[in-house]
Amino acid sequence: MTGRFVDTAIERPRWRFNLLYRVTPRLGVGIEYNPVVDEVVPNFNWVAMTETESRPLLTFGVSSDRIFTDEGNYAYMMTIAKGIPGTSLAPYVGLSYSEAEKGFLFPAGVNWTIDDHWTLMPMFDGRNGHLMLTYSQANWNVTGLYLKGQRWGISFGIGF
């Protein structure tokens, strides 16, 4: 379960809550709630292929469209990620169909595991760059967000 706040005058992304149920270790289904615009969106993600020493991770998912898009739009995503051996870096690239854009976007980023508790992820969502710094423990995490190089936010997550 996660909750997020973003310092923005745009209503939809200001507050967001997600609840995800792990049906299997590789399949998650859930709902997203954007209370300011009273929007409820189903979402899912599926790990089609786990990462090994010789192959990347491959995932598919559906959720609401990118953070600053209007309500009622979905995104359909495919992501490939692979850790770089001998480093703490795991880059990813993706292909996303955006209903808001009525076309394909090419997100990308890199997850840098700084230590056992801290990760830093600069990312590009296909239109805008964002930066996320996460502190995590076994069953919870907190993430500082810097979105579009303009807006700050915070996200809290808990697992049970």
TORMIZA-999251 format. One record per residue (C-alpha): residue number from 1; chain; x, y, z. Coordinates in Angstrom, 1 decimal. Each point is the difference from the previous one (the first is absolute). Layout:
// residues N
+------+------+--------+--------+--------+
! gufi ! paba !     px !     py !     pz !
+------+------+--------+--------+--------+
!  NUM !    A !      X !      Y !      Z !
...
+------+------+--------+--------+--------+
This chain:
// residues 160
+------+------+--------+--------+--------+
! gufi ! paba !     px !     py !     pz !
+------+------+--------+--------+--------+
!    1 !    A !    0.0 !    0.0 !    0.0 !
!    2 !    A !    1.4 !    3.4 !   -0.9 !
!    3 !    A !   -1.0 !    3.6 !    0.4 !
!    4 !    A !    1.5 !    3.0 !   -1.8 !
!    5 !    A !   -0.2 !    3.8 !    0.2 !
!    6 !    A !    1.4 !    2.3 !   -2.7 !
!    7 !    A !    0.3 !    3.8 !    0.4 !
!    8 !    A !   -2.0 !    1.0 !   -3.1 !
!    9 !    A !   -3.0 !    2.2 !   -0.9 !
!   10 !    A !   -1.2 !   -2.7 !   -2.4 !
!   11 !    A !   -2.7 !   -2.0 !    1.9 !
!   12 !    A !    0.3 !   -3.6 !   -1.2 !
!   13 !    A !    3.7 !   -0.7 !    1.0 !
!   14 !    A !   -0.1 !    1.8 !    3.3 !
!   15 !    A !   -1.1 !   -3.0 !    2.1 !
!   16 !    A !    0.1 !   -3.6 !   -1.1 !
!   17 !    A !   -0.5 !   -3.3 !    1.8 !
!   18 !    A !    0.7 !   -3.5 !   -1.3 !
!   19 !    A !   -0.9 !   -3.4 !    1.3 !
!   20 !    A !    1.6 !   -3.0 !   -1.6 !
!   21 !    A !   -0.7 !   -3.7 !    0.6 !
!   22 !    A !    2.7 !   -2.4 !   -1.0 !
!   23 !    A !   -2.0 !   -2.9 !   -1.5 !
!   24 !    A !    3.2 !   -1.9 !   -0.7 !
!   25 !    A !    3.6 !    1.1 !    0.5 !
!   26 !    A !    0.0 !    1.2 !   -3.6 !
!   27 !    A !   -3.6 !    1.3 !   -0.4 !
!   28 !    A !   -1.4 !    3.1 !    1.8 !
!   29 !    A !   -3.5 !    1.4 !   -0.3 !
!   30 !    A !   -1.2 !    3.2 !    1.7 !
!   31 !    A !   -1.8 !    3.3 !    0.0 !
!   32 !    A !    1.1 !    3.6 !   -0.1 !
!   33 !    A !   -2.0 !    2.7 !    1.6 !
!   34 !    A !    0.4 !    3.7 !   -0.8 !
!   35 !    A !   -2.2 !    1.7 !    2.6 !
!   36 !    A !    0.1 !    3.6 !   -1.2 !
!   37 !    A !   -1.7 !   -1.1 !   -3.3 !
!   38 !    A !   -1.8 !   -3.0 !    1.5 !
!   39 !    A !    1.7 !   -2.3 !   -2.5 !
!   40 !    A !    0.3 !   -3.8 !    0.6 !
!   41 !    A !    2.3 !   -1.9 !   -2.5 !
!   42 !    A !    0.7 !   -3.7 !   -0.1 !
!   43 !    A !    3.6 !   -1.0 !   -0.6 !
!   44 !    A !    2.1 !   -3.1 !   -0.4 !
!   45 !    A !    3.6 !   -1.0 !   -0.6 !
!   46 !    A !    1.4 !   -3.3 !   -1.1 !
!   47 !    A !    3.6 !   -1.2 !    0.1 !
!   48 !    A !    0.1 !   -2.0 !   -3.2 !
!   49 !    A !    3.7 !   -0.9 !    0.3 !
!   50 !    A !    2.2 !    0.3 !    3.1 !
!   51 !    A !    3.5 !    1.3 !   -0.3 !
!   52 !    A !    2.9 !   -2.5 !    0.0 !
!   53 !    A !    3.7 !    0.4 !   -0.6 !
!   54 !    A !   -0.6 !   -0.4 !   -3.8 !
!   55 !    A !   -3.4 !    1.6 !   -0.6 !
!   56 !    A !   -1.9 !    3.2 !    1.0 !
!   57 !    A !   -3.2 !    0.4 !    2.0 !
!   58 !    A !   -3.1 !    0.5 !   -2.1 !
!   59 !    A !   -3.2 !    1.5 !    1.4 !
!   60 !    A !   -3.4 !    1.0 !   -1.4 !
!   61 !    A !   -2.5 !    2.3 !    1.7 !
!   62 !    A !   -3.0 !    2.3 !   -0.1 !
!   63 !    A !   -0.7 !    3.0 !    2.1 !
!   64 !    A !   -1.2 !    3.6 !   -0.2 !
!   65 !    A !    2.1 !    2.1 !   -2.4 !
!   66 !    A !    3.0 !    2.0 !    1.0 !
!   67 !    A !   -0.1 !    2.3 !    3.1 !
!   68 !    A !   -1.0 !    3.3 !   -1.6 !
!   69 !    A !   -2.5 !   -1.4 !   -2.5 !
!   70 !    A !   -3.8 !    0.5 !    0.2 !
!   71 !    A !   -2.3 !   -2.5 !    1.7 !
!   72 !    A !   -1.5 !   -2.9 !   -1.8 !
!   73 !    A !    3.1 !   -0.8 !   -2.1 !
!   74 !    A !    1.9 !   -3.3 !    0.3 !
!   75 !    A !    3.5 !   -1.1 !   -0.8 !
!   76 !    A !    0.9 !   -3.5 !   -1.2 !
!   77 !    A !    3.7 !   -0.8 !    0.7 !
!   78 !    A !    2.8 !   -2.4 !   -0.8 !
!   79 !    A !    3.3 !    0.4 !    1.9 !
!   80 !    A !    3.4 !   -1.7 !   -0.4 !
!   81 !    A !    2.6 !    0.3 !    2.8 !
!   82 !    A !    3.4 !   -1.5 !    0.6 !
!   83 !    A !    2.4 !    0.5 !    2.8 !
!   84 !    A !    3.6 !    0.8 !   -1.1 !
!   85 !    A !    2.3 !   -2.7 !    1.4 !
!   86 !    A !    2.5 !    1.3 !    2.5 !
!   87 !    A !   -1.9 !    3.2 !    0.6 !
!   88 !    A !   -3.0 !    1.1 !    2.0 !
!   89 !    A !   -1.7 !    1.4 !   -3.1 !
!   90 !    A !   -3.1 !   -1.5 !   -1.7 !
!   91 !    A !   -1.1 !    2.0 !   -3.1 !
!   92 !    A !   -3.4 !   -0.5 !   -1.7 !
!   93 !    A !   -1.7 !    0.9 !   -3.2 !
!   94 !    A !   -3.6 !   -0.3 !   -0.9 !
!   95 !    A !   -2.8 !    0.4 !   -2.5 !
!   96 !    A !   -3.2 !    1.6 !    1.2 !
!   97 !    A !   -3.2 !    0.7 !   -1.9 !
!   98 !    A !   -1.5 !    3.2 !    1.4 !
!   99 !    A !   -3.7 !    0.6 !   -0.4 !
!  100 !    A !    0.6 !    3.7 !    0.9 !
!  101 !    A !    2.6 !    0.3 !   -2.8 !
!  102 !    A !   -1.8 !   -2.4 !   -2.3 !
!  103 !    A !    3.4 !   -1.5 !   -0.8 !
!  104 !    A !    3.1 !   -1.7 !    1.2 !
!  105 !    A !    2.5 !    1.3 !    2.5 !
!  106 !    A !    3.5 !   -1.4 !    0.8 !
!  107 !    A !    0.7 !    0.3 !    3.7 !
!  108 !    A !    3.4 !   -0.8 !    1.4 !
!  109 !    A !    2.0 !    0.4 !    3.2 !
!  110 !    A !    2.5 !   -1.6 !    2.3 !
!  111 !    A !   -0.4 !   -1.3 !    3.6 !
!  112 !    A !    3.1 !    0.5 !    2.1 !
!  113 !    A !    0.2 !   -2.0 !    3.2 !
!  114 !    A !    2.1 !    2.2 !    2.2 !
!  115 !    A !   -0.1 !   -2.4 !    3.0 !
!  116 !    A !   -2.3 !   -2.4 !    1.7 !
!  117 !    A !   -2.6 !    2.7 !    0.7 !
!  118 !    A !    0.5 !    2.8 !   -2.6 !
!  119 !    A !   -0.7 !    0.1 !   -3.7 !
!  120 !    A !    0.0 !    2.8 !   -2.5 !
!  121 !    A !   -1.9 !   -0.1 !   -3.3 !
!  122 !    A !    0.3 !    2.6 !   -2.7 !
!  123 !    A !   -2.6 !   -0.7 !   -2.6 !
!  124 !    A !   -1.6 !    1.3 !   -3.2 !
!  125 !    A !   -3.7 !   -0.8 !   -0.4 !
!  126 !    A !    0.0 !    0.6 !   -3.7 !
!  127 !    A !   -0.7 !    3.7 !    0.3 !
!  128 !    A !    1.5 !    1.2 !    3.3 !
!  129 !    A !    3.0 !   -0.7 !    2.3 !
!  130 !    A !   -0.5 !   -0.9 !    3.7 !
!  131 !    A !    2.2 !   -0.9 !    2.9 !
!  132 !    A !   -0.9 !   -2.3 !    2.9 !
!  133 !    A !    2.0 !   -0.7 !    3.1 !
!  134 !    A !   -1.3 !   -2.9 !    2.1 !
!  135 !    A !    0.8 !   -1.2 !    3.6 !
!  136 !    A !   -1.4 !   -3.5 !    0.6 !
!  137 !    A !   -0.3 !   -2.4 !    2.9 !
!  138 !    A !   -1.4 !   -3.6 !   -0.1 !
!  139 !    A !   -3.7 !    1.0 !   -0.2 !
!  140 !    A !   -0.1 !    3.7 !   -0.7 !
!  141 !    A !    1.7 !    2.7 !   -2.0 !
!  142 !    A !   -0.1 !    3.8 !   -0.5 !
!  143 !    A !    0.9 !    1.7 !   -3.3 !
!  144 !    A !    0.9 !    3.6 !   -0.7 !
!  145 !    A !   -1.1 !    1.1 !   -3.5 !
!  146 !    A !    1.3 !    2.8 !   -2.2 !
!  147 !    A !   -2.3 !    0.1 !   -3.0 !
!  148 !    A !    0.6 !    1.7 !   -3.3 !
!  149 !    A !    2.8 !    1.9 !    1.6 !
!  150 !    A !   -2.6 !    2.2 !    1.6 !
!  151 !    A !   -2.3 !   -1.7 !    2.6 !
!  152 !    A !    0.8 !   -1.8 !    3.2 !
!  153 !    A !   -1.9 !   -2.9 !    1.5 !
!  154 !    A !    0.1 !   -2.8 !    2.4 !
!  155 !    A !   -1.3 !   -3.6 !    0.0 !
!  156 !    A !   -0.4 !   -2.5 !    2.8 !
!  157 !    A !   -0.4 !   -3.7 !   -0.5 !
!  158 !    A !   -0.8 !   -2.9 !    2.3 !
!  159 !    A !   -0.2 !   -3.7 !   -0.6 !
!  160 !    A !   -2.0 !   -2.5 !    1.9 !
+------+------+--------+--------+--------+
